[in-house]
Amino acid sequence: MERSTLTGVTSQVGKKIHIFAGPLAWLWLLAFCAGTGVAAVLWLTTLPPLPECKQPQSLSFDADKLFCVEQAARSGDASSLIAGLDLVRDWSADHPLYSRAQHLMEKWSVTVLELARMKAIKADLKGAIALAQKIPPSSPTYKDARAAITTWQKDISQGQAIIDSIKAAMKARNWALATQRIRALSKMDSDYWLQHIERLRQQISAEEIAADHLQKARLIVKQSPRDLQALGRAIALAEQINPDTYAYKAGKAEIERWMATFYAIVAGRLSTKTNLEGATAVVKELPHGIPVPDVRDILWFSRAQSLVIDPLPRGPLFQQLWQLWMAFSQVRQIQPTSPLYSQTKTVLPKLQTQIQDVTQLNIASALANLRQIPTLQLAIQVAQGITPERPRRVYAQTLISMWQKDIERVQDSPYLAQAQQYAAVGKPEALKRAIAYARQIVRGRPLYLEAQGAIAQWNRQIQLIEDEPILKQAQTLAKQQRLDEAIQVASRIRPGRALYHEAQTAISNWLYDIQIAEDQPLLNRAHTLAAEGKTASAINLASQIRPGRALYGEAQGAIATWTAQQKRNQPSIPLEENDLPTDDPLDSFSSPAPTPLPDAALPPAISLPPSTPQFSPSPLASPTPTIIQTPQPQPSQLPSPDNYPVESYEVLPPANH
């Protein structure tokens, strides 16, 4: 029932829609056609939009670009005209806008050339040439532009040659030639150059005055180069020179040097302890007519100057760094209006360089203070970064040398310490071990001298230990009057040993005692014979004491005395039968011939070891007498009594006899 009702309703609605569908379709079609027609009419009657000339980079069509440059060129501005010429100069004949572009190019070129001629009339030939050169070769006005450019360039060339000659004459201070060339310039038919004549005349006058001031200032400085008042007068004259003149440029370096010397002398009168009152007093004494700096500025500058020129900085490195930083910060506060400002340009870089060097050395010193080989080596590497042209190079090299010695000292200290431990034992073997350790410290090392001193001491100690028993044994034998054996034992102490000189002194003393014991009986017997009047026998007997013996000098003195006595007594002595001359030279004496002593009566010869000296000991090494002697002939070759030599001798008695 319900389904049948729904079906009926649906069929009724469909019938109504079918009735209205046709008219609605025709109505829609009519509206579309009307709208299309209206839109077409509006499109045909509306003009296209103009190009955006304010943003030429956004334009893509040549027509739009040409439109924009044409609009801009209407203002007559040179830059706009040149922009138009640059746009169309390369367009070919087949370009769609070529005819229009050629017309505009001719128009714009004429305008640009007129602007260039106006610049030339205003004496701006260079500007005129630059503007006329913008006209492209494709322009109909190009030939006229080139002719104008050639004329202007010729004028510039001729006039510039005269101007150059005038400037050269002013630099050479040839004022007559400069004036003459100005007259030549005035004859040129060109407004461009005529306008320079008055300016050049004024420049010549200024150059003459400047050169005169500079010459006077130079003479003052030459006469008193280190006088503060003289420098002040020279600087005052230099301050009157026009900075634009050639004279000032030529003497600028000299003037700056005078200023630097002047303020350096002023700074030298101040010390690091000078206060503001002291600096004020110094400034008041400065010559008049020169720029006077602020008292605070000159005090700061003097402190900085002393740090810069000091070749040997003193004090710890951190203190030096603090002083440099303070000086640097103070000098930086000097204002450009101060007369010292130009001097700070040279002082500040030097201070900054020194700050860098001292900072680097502070780091290296901190590493070296650890006293370890790796840190010392690292400190040396850091200090070696200061190159030869740096201000603290010499100081850095000094520290490097010191640290290298510290490294060697640290390396060698264990050897010396170990050697000293062995030496403390005091036994020969231990001392030899100590010497072996100490010898590992080679020449040139910091501990070498200390090691060599210890080695010498230990060698002496070893020799004393080894040789003292030998010397004591010899001394014991000597006390027992066994002198020959004592000499043999003491001779075992070799030269260069610690007790060698003491042993040689003892040997000399013992030899002296032996010789006295051997020769004293002979000399005593000779004296006895002489006392009995038997001088020839006494002389013969005393002559048996050989040179170098202890009593040789005394014997020779006695022989000389007896010989002289014999000569005095010879005429009064009658000759006896037994005194007749014989073939023996000794029988020629007036006294009876002495009875020769048997060999058994002579003392036996002493056999000494090869190392025993056979000479009289030195008075510095031994108390035995020093005998000054001359060679004597052997007894078999003695001369006759008349010609017997009389000699003088000096016998120094021993201190112990």
C-alpha positions in Angstrom: 0.0 0.0 0.0 2.7 2.4 1.0 4.9 1.4 -2.0 2.2 2.3 -4.4 1.6 5.7 -2.9 5.4 6.6 -3.1 5.5 5.5 -6.8 2.7 7.8 -7.7 4.3 10.9 -6.1 7.6 10.3 -7.9 5.9 10.1 -11.3 4.1 13.4 -10.7 7.4 15.3 -9.9 9.2 13.9 -13.0 6.4 15.2 -15.2 6.8 18.8 -13.8 10.6 18.9 -14.3 10.2 17.8 -17.9 7.8 20.7 -18.6 10.4 23.4 -17.4 13.7 21.9 -18.8 13.5 23.3 -22.3 13.0 27.0 -21.4 15.8 26.9 -18.8 18.3 25.7 -21.4 17.5 28.4 -23.9 17.7 31.0 -21.2 21.3 29.9 -20.1 22.5 29.9 -23.8 21.2 33.4 -24.3 23.0 34.7 -21.1 26.4 33.1 -22.2 26.3 34.7 -25.7 25.5 38.1 -24.2 28.4 38.0 -21.7 30.9 36.9 -24.4 29.9 39.8 -26.6 30.3 42.3 -23.9 33.7 41.0 -22.9 34.9 41.2 -26.5 33.8 44.8 -26.9 35.6 45.8 -23.7 38.8 44.1 -24.8 38.8 45.8 -28.2 38.1 49.2 -26.8 40.7 49.2 -23.8 44.5 50.4 -24.4 47.4 48.2 -23.4 49.3 49.1 -20.1 52.5 51.2 -20.3 55.8 49.5 -19.4 57.2 49.9 -15.9 60.2 52.2 -16.6 61.1 52.5 -12.9 62.3 48.9 -13.0 64.2 48.6 -16.4 65.6 45.2 -15.5 62.1 43.7 -15.6 61.6 44.8 -19.2 62.1 42.0 -21.8 61.0 43.7 -25.0 63.2 46.2 -27.0 60.1 48.3 -27.7 59.5 48.7 -23.9 63.2 49.6 -23.4 63.2 52.1 -26.2 60.1 53.7 -24.9 61.6 54.1 -21.4 65.0 55.5 -22.6 63.1 57.9 -24.9 61.0 59.2 -22.1 64.1 59.7 -19.9 66.1 61.4 -22.7 63.5 64.1 -23.0 64.9 65.6 -19.7 68.2 66.4 -21.5 70.3 64.8 -18.8 73.6 63.5 -20.1 73.4 60.2 -18.3 69.9 59.5 -19.8 71.1 60.4 -23.2 74.1 58.2 -22.9 71.9 55.3 -21.7 69.8 55.7 -24.9 72.8 55.7 -27.1 74.2 52.6 -25.4 70.8 50.8 -26.0 70.5 51.4 -29.7 74.2 51.6 -30.8 74.5 47.9 -31.7 71.0 47.4 -33.4 71.3 46.1 -36.9 69.4 47.2 -40.0 67.1 44.2 -39.9 65.8 45.1 -36.4 62.1 46.0 -36.4 62.8 49.3 -34.6 66.0 50.2 -36.5 64.5 53.3 -38.3 63.1 54.7 -35.0 66.4 54.0 -33.2 68.5 55.8 -35.9 66.3 58.8 -35.7 66.6 58.9 -31.9 70.4 58.2 -32.0 71.0 61.2 -34.2 68.9 63.4 -32.0 70.6 62.2 -28.8 74.1 62.5 -30.3 73.6 66.1 -31.3 72.4 66.9 -27.8 75.4 65.1 -26.2 77.9 66.9 -28.4 76.3 70.2 -27.5 76.7 69.3 -23.8 80.4 68.5 -24.4 81.0 71.8 -26.1 79.4 73.6 -23.1 81.9 71.8 -20.8 84.8 72.9 -23.1 83.5 76.5 -22.9 83.6 76.2 -19.1 87.3 75.1 -19.4 86.5 71.5 -18.6 88.2 70.0 -21.6 88.7 66.6 -19.9 85.0 66.4 -19.1 84.1 67.5 -22.6 86.3 64.8 -24.2 84.9 62.1 -21.9 81.3 63.1 -22.8 81.9 63.3 -26.6 83.6 59.9 -26.5 80.2 58.4 -25.6 78.8 59.1 -29.1 78.9 55.7 -30.9 80.6 55.3 -34.3 77.2 54.3 -35.8 75.8 57.8 -35.1 75.7 60.4 -37.9 77.3 62.9 -35.5 80.3 60.7 -34.8 82.7 62.5 -37.2 81.9 65.9 -35.7 82.5 64.4 -32.2 85.9 63.0 -33.2 86.9 66.4 -34.7 86.0 68.2 -31.5 87.8 65.6 -29.4 91.0 66.0 -31.5 91.0 69.8 -31.0 90.5 69.5 -27.3 93.2 66.9 -26.8 95.7 69.0 -28.7 94.9 72.0 -26.4 95.3 69.8 -23.4 98.6 68.3 -24.6 100.2 71.7 -25.3 99.0 73.3 -22.1 99.8 70.2 -20.0 103.4 70.3 -21.2 103.7 73.9 -20.1 102.1 73.1 -16.8 104.5 70.2 -16.2 107.5 72.5 -17.0 106.2 75.0 -14.5 105.8 72.4 -11.8 109.3 71.0 -12.5 110.8 74.6 -12.2 109.0 75.0 -8.9 110.4 71.7 -7.5 113.9 72.8 -8.6 113.3 76.3 -7.1 113.9 77.9 -10.4 111.5 80.8 -10.0 112.6 82.7 -13.1 111.9 79.7 -15.4 108.5 79.1 -13.7 107.5 82.7 -14.4 108.7 82.5 -18.0 106.6 79.4 -18.6 103.5 81.1 -17.1 103.9 83.8 -19.8 104.0 81.1 -22.5 100.8 79.6 -21.0 99.0 83.0 -21.1 99.6 83.2 -24.9 97.5 80.1 -25.6 94.1 80.8 -27.1 92.2 78.6 -24.6 90.0 79.6 -21.7 90.8 76.2 -20.2 94.4 77.2 -19.5 93.9 80.9 -19.0 92.0 80.1 -15.8 95.1 78.3 -14.3 97.5 81.3 -14.7 96.5 83.2 -11.5 96.5 80.0 -9.5 100.0 79.1 -10.7 101.3 82.5 -9.9 100.0 82.2 -6.3 101.5 78.8 -6.1 105.0 80.1 -7.1 104.8 82.8 -4.5 103.8 80.2 -1.8 106.6 77.9 -3.0 109.2 80.7 -2.6 108.1 81.4 0.9 108.0 77.7 1.9 111.5 77.0 0.4 112.9 80.0 2.3 111.4 78.8 5.6 112.6 75.3 5.1 116.2 76.4 4.3 116.3 78.6 7.4 115.0 75.7 9.5 117.6 73.3 8.1 120.5 75.8 9.0 119.2 76.1 12.5 119.1 72.3 13.0 122.5 71.8 11.4 124.1 74.2 13.8 122.5 72.7 17.0 121.0 69.3 16.2 120.4 68.4 19.8 119.5 71.8 21.3 115.9 72.0 22.5 115.6 75.8 21.8 117.1 75.5 18.3 114.9 72.6 17.4 111.9 74.6 18.7 112.8 77.6 16.4 113.2 75.2 13.4 109.9 73.5 14.1 108.2 76.9 14.5 109.4 77.9 11.1 108.4 74.6 9.6 104.9 75.0 11.0 104.5 78.2 8.8 105.1 76.2 5.6 102.0 75.5 3.5 101.4 71.7 3.5 100.3 71.8 -0.2 103.7 73.1 -1.4 106.5 71.0 -2.9 108.9 72.3 -0.3 106.8 70.9 2.5 106.5 67.5 0.8 110.3 67.5 0.2 111.0 68.4 3.8 108.2 66.5 5.5 110.4 63.6 6.6 113.0 66.1 8.0 110.3 68.0 9.9 108.9 64.8 11.4 112.4 63.8 12.4 112.9 67.2 14.1 109.6 66.8 15.9 110.5 63.3 17.0 113.9 64.4 18.2 112.4 67.4 20.0 109.8 65.4 21.9 112.3 62.6 22.6 114.5 65.2 24.3 111.6 66.5 26.2 110.6 62.9 27.2 114.2 62.3 28.2 113.9 65.0 30.8 111.1 63.1 32.4 111.5 59.8 34.3 109.1 57.0 35.1 108.7 58.6 38.5 107.9 62.1 37.2 104.5 63.3 38.3 102.2 65.9 36.6 103.7 68.8 38.5 107.2 67.9 37.2 105.9 67.4 33.7 104.2 70.8 33.8 107.4 72.5 34.8 109.2 70.9 31.8 106.5 71.9 29.4 106.7 75.5 30.6 110.3 75.6 29.6 109.5 74.7 25.9 110.2 77.3 23.2 107.4 79.5 22.1 105.9 79.2 18.6 105.6 75.4 18.5 102.6 73.2 19.3 102.7 72.4 23.0 101.1 69.0 23.9 99.0 68.4 26.9 101.1 67.7 30.1 99.4 64.4 30.6 100.1 63.4 26.9 103.8 64.2 27.1 104.1 62.3 30.4 102.5 59.2 28.9 104.6 59.6 25.8 107.8 59.9 27.7 107.1 56.7 29.7 106.3 54.8 26.5 109.4 56.2 24.7 111.6 54.9 27.5 110.2 51.4 27.3 110.6 51.4 23.5 114.2 52.5 23.4 115.4 50.6 26.4 117.8 47.9 25.0 118.1 46.0 28.3 114.7 45.7 30.0 114.9 45.1 33.7 112.7 43.4 36.2 110.6 40.2 36.0 108.8 39.5 32.8 105.4 39.9 34.2 106.4 43.3 35.5 107.7 44.3 32.0 104.4 43.1 30.5 102.4 45.2 32.9 104.4 48.3 32.2 104.1 47.8 28.4 100.3 47.4 28.7 99.9 50.5 30.8 102.1 52.5 28.4 100.1 51.2 25.4 96.7 52.0 26.9 97.9 55.5 27.9 99.4 56.4 24.5 96.2 55.3 22.7 94.3 57.9 24.7 96.4 60.7 23.0 93.9 62.5 20.8 94.5 63.4 17.1 94.5 67.1 18.0 97.6 66.6 20.1 101.0 67.5 18.6 102.2 64.1 19.8 99.6 62.2 17.8 101.9 61.7 14.8 104.6 60.3 17.1 102.2 57.8 18.6 101.9 56.2 15.2 105.5 55.0 15.5 105.4 54.3 19.2 102.2 52.2 19.3 103.3 49.5 16.8 106.6 49.1 18.7 104.8 48.8 22.0 102.4 46.3 20.5 105.3 44.2 19.2 107.0 44.2 22.5 103.8 43.2 24.3 103.5 40.2 22.0 107.2 39.2 22.6 107.0 39.6 26.3 103.7 37.7 26.5 105.4 34.9 24.6 108.4 35.0 26.8 106.2 34.9 29.9 104.6 31.7 28.7 108.0 30.2 28.0 109.4 31.3 31.4 106.4 29.7 33.2 107.1 26.4 31.4 110.9 26.6 32.1 110.2 27.2 35.9 109.0 23.7 36.2 112.6 22.5 35.7 111.7 19.4 33.8 113.4 18.5 30.5 110.1 18.3 28.5 108.9 21.7 29.8 112.3 23.3 29.2 112.4 22.0 25.7 108.8 23.3 25.1 109.9 26.7 26.6 112.8 26.9 24.1 110.4 26.2 21.2 108.1 28.9 22.4 111.0 31.4 22.7 112.4 30.5 19.3 109.1 31.8 17.8 110.5 35.3 18.4 112.1 36.0 15.0 115.4 38.0 14.5 113.7 41.2 13.5 111.6 41.3 16.7 112.7 43.7 19.5 113.1 41.1 22.2 115.1 38.6 20.0 118.4 39.1 22.0 116.6 38.7 25.3 114.9 35.5 24.0 118.2 34.1 22.8 119.7 34.7 26.3 116.8 32.8 27.9 117.1 30.0 25.4 120.9 29.6 26.1 120.1 29.6 29.9 117.4 27.0 29.5 119.6 24.8 27.3 122.2 24.8 30.1 119.5 24.0 32.5 118.6 20.9 30.4 122.2 19.8 30.4 122.5 20.4 34.1 119.4 18.3 34.8 120.8 15.6 32.5 124.2 15.5 34.2 123.2 15.9 37.8 122.5 12.2 38.4 126.0 11.3 37.2 127.6 13.8 39.6 125.3 12.8 42.5 126.1 9.1 42.0 129.8 9.9 41.8 129.6 11.8 45.1 127.9 8.9 46.7 130.7 6.6 45.7 133.4 9.1 46.8 131.8 9.4 50.2 133.0 5.8 50.9 136.6 7.0 50.8 138.2 3.8 49.5 140.3 3.6 46.3 137.9 1.4 44.4 134.9 3.5 45.3 136.8 6.7 44.4 137.7 5.2 41.0 134.0 4.4 40.4 133.2 8.0 41.3 135.8 9.2 38.8 134.3 7.0 36.1 130.8 8.4 36.7 132.1 12.0 36.8 133.9 11.6 33.5 130.6 11.0 31.7 130.1 14.8 32.0 131.8 16.0 28.8 133.5 19.3 28.1 131.2 22.3 27.4 128.5 21.1 29.8 127.5 23.3 32.8 128.7 20.8 35.4 131.9 20.0 33.6 134.2 22.2 35.7 132.6 21.0 38.9 133.0 17.4 37.8 136.7 18.0 36.8 137.3 19.6 40.2 135.9 16.6 42.0 137.9 14.2 39.8 141.1 16.1 40.6 140.3 15.9 44.3 139.4 12.2 44.2 142.6 11.4 42.2 144.6 13.2 44.8 142.8 11.3 47.5 143.6 8.0 45.8 147.2 8.9 45.4 147.5 9.9 49.1 146.0 6.6 50.1 148.4 4.7 47.9 151.6 6.7 48.5 151.4 7.6 52.1 152.5 4.1 53.3 155.5 4.4 50.9 156.6 7.8 52.2 156.1 6.7 55.9 158.2 3.6 55.2 161.0 5.8 53.7 160.8 8.2 56.6 161.1 5.3 59.1 164.2 4.0 57.3 165.7 7.5 57.3 165.2 7.7 61.1 167.1 4.5 61.3 170.0 6.1 59.3 169.3 3.7 56.5 169.3 6.6 54.0 170.1 4.6 50.9 167.2 2.4 51.5 164.9 5.4 52.3 165.9 7.0 49.0 165.1 3.8 47.1 161.7 3.5 48.7 160.7 7.2 48.3 161.8 7.1 44.6 158.8 4.7 43.9 156.5 7.8 44.2 156.2 8.8 40.5 156.1 12.4 39.1 152.7 13.9 39.0 151.6 12.1 42.2 150.2 14.1 45.1 153.2 13.3 47.4 155.8 13.5 44.7 157.2 16.9 45.7 157.2 15.9 49.4 159.1 12.7 48.5 161.6 14.6 46.4 162.2 17.0 49.2 162.9 14.2 51.5 165.2 12.5 49.0 167.1 15.8 48.5 167.5 16.1 52.3 168.7 12.6 52.6 171.1 13.0 49.7 172.5 16.1 51.4 173.0 14.2 54.6 174.8 11.4 52.7 177.1 13.7 50.9 177.9 15.6 54.1 178.7 12.3 55.7 180.9 11.3 52.8 182.7 14.5 52.1 183.1 16.2 55.5 186.0 13.8 56.5 187.8 14.7 53.3 187.4 18.4 53.8 188.4 18.2 57.4 191.6 16.3 56.5 192.3 18.9 53.8 192.0 21.7 56.4 194.4 19.7 58.7 196.9 19.4 55.9 196.6 23.1 55.1 197.1 24.0 58.7 200.3 21.9 58.6 201.5 24.0 55.6 200.9 21.2 53.1 198.6 23.3 50.9 199.3 21.2 47.8 198.2 18.1 49.5 195.2 19.9 50.9 194.2 21.2 47.5 194.7 17.8 46.0 192.5 16.2 48.7 189.7 18.9 48.6 189.6 18.6 44.7 188.2 15.1 45.1 184.8 16.6 46.2 183.0 16.5 42.9 180.7 19.2 41.4 177.1 18.9 42.6 178.1 17.6 46.0 176.9 19.3 49.1 180.3 20.5 50.2 181.6 21.3 46.7 181.3 25.0 47.1 182.9 25.0 50.5 185.8 22.9 49.1 186.3 25.2 46.2 186.4 28.2 48.4 189.0 26.6 50.6 191.1 25.6 47.5 191.0 29.2 46.3 192.1 30.5 49.7 195.0 28.0 49.8 196.1 28.7 46.3 196.3 32.4 47.0 198.2 31.7 50.2 200.6 29.5 48.3 201.3 32.2 45.8 202.2 34.7 48.5 204.5 32.3 50.3 206.2 30.8 47.2 209.4 33.1 47.0 210.4 32.4 50.6 210.2 28.6 50.3 213.6 27.0 49.4 213.5 24.2 47.0 214.4 20.8 48.3 215.6 17.8 46.4 212.2 16.1 46.7 210.5 19.3 45.4 212.3 19.1 42.0 209.9 19.2 39.1 208.7 15.9 37.7 206.6 15.0 34.7 203.5 15.1 36.9 201.9 18.5 36.8 200.9 18.2 40.4 204.6 18.0 41.4 205.1 21.5 40.2 203.9 22.9 43.5 206.5 24.3 46.0 205.3 22.1 48.8 206.2 18.4 49.0 204.1 16.1 46.9 201.1 14.8 48.8 201.0 11.2 49.6 198.1 9.7 47.6 195.4 8.2 49.6 194.6 4.6 49.0 191.3 3.7 47.4 190.3 2.1 50.7 190.5 5.5 52.4 187.9 7.1 50.0 184.3 6.7 50.8 182.4 4.2 48.7 180.4 5.7 45.8 176.6 5.7 46.4 174.5 3.8 43.9 171.2 5.7 43.5 168.2 4.5 41.6 167.7 5.9 38.1 164.8 8.2 39.3 167.0 9.8 42.0 168.0 13.3 41.0 171.8 13.9 40.8 171.6 17.7 41.2 171.5 20.2 44.0 167.8 20.5 45.1 166.0 23.8 44.6 165.8 26.1 47.6 162.0 26.3 47.1 161.5 22.5 47.2 164.1 21.6 49.9 166.0 23.2 52.8 169.2 21.7 51.4 171.8 24.3 50.2 171.8 25.6 46.7 175.3 25.6 45.3 176.1 28.0 42.5 179.1 26.6 40.7 181.2 26.7 37.5 182.7 23.6 35.9 186.1 22.6 37.4 188.8 20.5 35.7 189.6 17.0 37.0 192.5 16.6 39.4 194.6 15.1 36.6 194.2 18.2 34.6 194.8 20.9 37.2 196.9 23.9 36.1 200.1 25.1 37.6 199.9 27.0 40.9 200.7 30.2 39.1 197.7 29.9 36.9 195.3 28.2 39.3 191.8 29.9 39.0 190.4 31.7 42.0 186.6 31.4 41.9 183.9 32.7 44.2 181.0 30.6 45.3 177.7 31.1 47.2 176.6 28.4 49.5 173.1 28.7 50.9 172.9 26.5 54.1 169.9 24.3 54.5 167.2 25.3 56.9 167.3 22.0 58.7 171.1 21.8 59.2 
